[in-house]
Amino acid sequence: MSAREMKGRYTIFVFVDTLPGRDKEVLEKLLEYDEVLEVHIISGQYDLFAVLEVKLYGQAIFSSVQEIAQKSIEKIRKLRDVRDTNTIVPFFSVTKRAE
């Protein structure tokens, strides 16, 4: 296992609630964003689960991880057919990778 320091790049998990029957359309729109790595249709309170990675080059423009998340999810919230979002920002991640 390798621990990844979050220097210059941040992973953001976003749960997205869509209007009924519009999950696939929103999924397709989300995949157009460069920072979106994955989108999953899920069961439960939310319809979609998106994994975003925000990369910062040079000096950080944002003063906190929360501001980075805010800038990224503003675009998602503005999408037609999106009713609500819930964002999770991990501060430390461990990834298991096959060697």
HELIX and SHEET records of a PDB file:
HELIX    1   1 ASP A   23  LEU A   30  1                                   8    
HELIX    2   2 VAL A   65  ARG A   77  1                                  13    
SHEET    1   A 2 SER A   2  ARG A   4  0                                        
SHEET    2   A 2 SER A  93  THR A  95 -1                                        
SHEET    1   B 4 VAL A  36  ILE A  41  0                                        
SHEET    2   B 4 LEU A  48  LYS A  55 -1                                        
SHEET    3   B 4 ARG A   9  THR A  18 -1                                        
SHEET    4   B 4 VAL A  82  ILE A  88 -1                                        
END                                                                             
